[in-house]
Amino acid sequence: GLERSRVEEMIHAMQRAGAGSLQVISDFDMTLTRFAHNGRRVPTTHNILDNRLLISEDCAKKMKDLLNTYYPVEIDASRSTEEKLPHMVDWWTKVHELLIQQKIRKDLLAQAVKESTVMLRDGYKEFFDHLAEQQVPLLIFSAGVGDILEEVIQQNRVFHPNTHVISNYMDFDHAGVLQAFKGQLIHTFNKREGALRRAAGLTALQGRPNVLLLGDSLGDLTMADGVSEPENVLTIGFLNDQVEQRKESYVNSFDIVLVKDETMDVPNAVLRHIISGRDRK
Ligand SMILES: Nc1ccn([C@@H]2O[C@H](COP(=O)(O)O)[C@@H](O)[C@H]2O)c(=O)n1
């Protein structure tokens, strides 16, 4: 018959190896969450903090100005990752400093998530539940805010025991007031360091050489760099923004590119294939 494509071959090999050899590594903002809904942007974990319960009008304005300055740099197809790096460090550092000045209270985070318009992609429940049922570890690797991310998946009732999170976590003082961010900063383009430093040490992920990787940024491709002796790493990229400018680089870098797709349909179909053991040829 016809020769299988590389992607088909990989899915087939992953299916033969089964759920016990698989791990899923995913970005969070705009990968597990939607990019837009009804023509409006869905907030990232950082933007969920833009709520008067947590931060002042003035701080919100400063964060917006920073977003308007640095987000275009993050997604600029004409600049290299090396060029973008220092700008990302500046962006995250400035925003975290602003947030710390606001004396954000831990006990108000859940309310801010409830009041936000954040939405996981359509089909999220099947994605999270299926992985949990099959005991396939899910590593969520996010440059967003870990405390908010956890609250989002908690409120959607999909925070299962197979889920591991590497992200920027808030450090609260004894009174529950934000005083710092924990550990080394994670931004869009230093996930490789985090993967080597943190993901490589997670015992739940060990002995699983097949990886399904989901991301929305070229920086997300390094999230699997901590996997020792990987066999098959199938990468799916969500291309949400600046589509024409970035299409070529995404197609050259990810195995599967989903353009303005707000659903988990393709990852779910791939997982059904790999995990179910159907289609044994
Ligand atoms: N102050 C900020 C900083 C970053 N962002 C966006 O969040 C995304 C990072 O999170 P991932 O889960 O995708 O790793 C990143 O792409 C930034 O655009 C923000 O909204 N505000």
The ligand as an SDF file (V2000), in Angstrom:
LIG
                    3D

 21 22  0  0  0  0  0  0  0  0999 V2000
    2.6100   39.5730   31.9460 N   0  0  0  0  0  0  0  0  0  0  0  0
    2.3360   38.6170   31.0830 C   0  0  0  0  0  0  0  0  0  0  0  0
    3.3090   37.6930   30.7120 C   0  0  0  0  0  0  0  0  0  0  0  0
    2.9750   36.7190   29.8060 C   0  0  0  0  0  0  0  0  0  0  0  0
    1.7540   36.6830   29.2790 N   0  0  0  0  0  0  0  0  0  0  0  0
    1.4060   35.6300   28.3190 C   0  0  0  0  0  0  0  0  0  0  0  0
    1.3070   34.3790   28.9640 O   0  0  0  0  0  0  0  0  0  0  0  0
    1.8840   33.3610   28.1810 C   0  0  0  0  0  0  0  0  0  0  0  0
    2.7400   32.4540   29.0210 C   0  0  0  0  0  0  0  0  0  0  0  0
    2.1290   31.3420   29.4710 O   0  0  0  0  0  0  0  0  0  0  0  0
    2.2200   29.8310   28.8240 P   0  0  0  0  0  0  0  0  0  0  0  0
    1.2870   29.0410   29.7240 O   0  0  0  0  0  0  0  0  0  0  0  0
    1.7530   29.9250   27.4020 O   0  0  0  0  0  0  0  0  0  0  0  0
    3.6470   29.3390   28.9350 O   0  0  0  0  0  0  0  0  0  0  0  0
    2.7910   34.0320   27.1830 C   0  0  0  0  0  0  0  0  0  0  0  0
    2.6140   33.4690   25.9060 O   0  0  0  0  0  0  0  0  0  0  0  0
    2.4320   35.5100   27.2470 C   0  0  0  0  0  0  0  0  0  0  0  0
    1.9020   35.9910   26.0330 O   0  0  0  0  0  0  0  0  0  0  0  0
    0.8080   37.5780   29.6560 C   0  0  0  0  0  0  0  0  0  0  0  0
   -0.3520   37.5060   29.1920 O   0  0  0  0  0  0  0  0  0  0  0  0
    1.1170   38.5620   30.5590 N   0  0  0  0  0  0  0  0  0  0  0  0
  1  2  1  0
  2  3  1  0
  2 21  2  0
  3  4  2  0
  4  5  1  0
  5  6  1  0
  5 19  1  0
  6  7  1  0
  6 17  1  0
  7  8  1  0
  8  9  1  0
  8 15  1  0
  9 10  1  0
 10 11  1  0
 11 12  2  0
 11 13  1  0
 11 14  1  0
 15 16  1  0
 15 17  1  0
 17 18  1  0
 19 20  2  0
 19 21  1  0
M  END
$$$$
